[in-house]
Amino acid sequence: MPAPLAASSRPYSIGFWLMCLSSFLFFLSFNLLLPELPDHLTRLGGGEYKGFIIALFTLTAGLSRPFSGKLADTVGRIPVMIFGSLVCFVCGFVYPWALTVTGFLGLRLLHGFSTGFKPTGTAAFIADIVPVERRGEAMGLLGVTGSLGMAAGPAFGSWVATHFSMNVMFYCSSAAALLSLLVQGTLTETLAPAQRQRFSWGLLKLNWGEVLEPRVLPAALVTLLCLFPFGAVLTVIPDQSRLLGLTGTSKGWFYLCYTVASLAVRLVAGKSSDTYGRVRVLRWSSGLLALGLALLVFTPSVPVFLLGAVVFGLGTGLNSPTLYAWTIDLSDEQRRGRAVATMYIALEAGIGLGALAAGWIFSNQAAHLPYVHGLSLACVLAALAYLLRVPVDAPAGHRPAADTTPEPLAEEVV
């Protein structure tokens, strides 16, 4: 069916912008905890388990992806997102009561279900309502709002913890998740009625074909290799910041520089993969990630440290929306939720392995930090080597007509 004129010239619906708002609140919710959790775990007596803060979170996120992908393609996109936000809301209230190392780590394990569900439903929802020729741009805009949440979260969380208390910080995290949940309640389901089913426990039974979507494995491999450094960075940057003299509210400066740079490049280059092709943009973004990590390997001072954050953020800002768009390009429309889930499984595996490796290599020894970033650099260079062997794809406007996305409802177009 020919695309209506309004859909091609003004593709972003009210639902799209509400989803961006919900994404901002969701990322704000769990990112505002990150700078303070390593010290919090140390106060509980578990300083040697810092690598598990991220690793356990990503473990359950990764394990839940096949289920969230299947449910997004059967029950609906919105129920999957609501469940993820609800988990985030509940965990924020429970953290103040997790007063042992075991209890805290168990809660991190449970908290991971939030990112196992919410982003899967979000990406599938956005793919349903945005035309293919604007897909990279739309994923970039969605990433902008997520980056805003990531940028505001660490600085806001450290400020709250410093001026009030850790418990108030946890409750703020829960409140942001609740607001995200309320925004999602205003949206209309995009999964076609003929595909929807009522939830039943039988839907949680998976065969191997429902765990991974083979068509998107190239994108999944690049995702795993490029997200390994992210897990490593999240694990060691709080300690590296402290060793460089960044304490208190300045502890979040790396995250702020990283996310502002990521946000800036998404605003400027959101359409780049639509214009030049996904693979070509991924090659450039991998190069930037490698340069940022090289700066972190040889960090003699705070300015170089923060420059590394900026370059790493620029690479991520190009990399992330392009990987989303490439995954959706490669997927079958009827299995879009599972395709997105496959990419997220790779994402969580990369982050989790990066966090575990960083915690093991670092072992609270400042001299080991270059080895952490050096291993991350090797992973990104491996991704770049693979991408150089992948044929360059056509820009979005020149892809086959069969690769289309359902148009937004006419009454939703703004």
Buried (B, 14 or more C-beta within 10 A) or exposed (E): EEBEEEBEEEBBBBBBEBBBBBBBBBBBBBBBBBBBBBBBBBEBEBBEBBBBBBBBBBBBBBBBBBBBBBBBBBBBBBBBBBBBBBBBBBBBBBBBEBEEBEBBBBBBBBBBBBBBBBBBBBBBBBBBBBBBBBBBBBBBBBBBBBBBBBBBBBBBBBBBBBEEEBBEBBBBBBBBBBBBBEBBEEBEBBBEEEEEEEEEEEBEEEEEEBBBBEBBBBBBBBBBBBBBBBBBBBBBBBBBBBEBEBEEBBBBBBBBBBBBBBBBBBBEBBBBBBBBBBBBBBBBBBBBBBBBBBBBBEBEEBEBBBBBBBBBBBBBBBBBBBBBBBBBBBBEBEBBBBBBBBBBBBBBBBBBBBBBBBBEBBEEEEEBBBBBBBBBBBBBBBBBEBBEEBEEBBBBEEBEEEBBBBBBBEEBBE
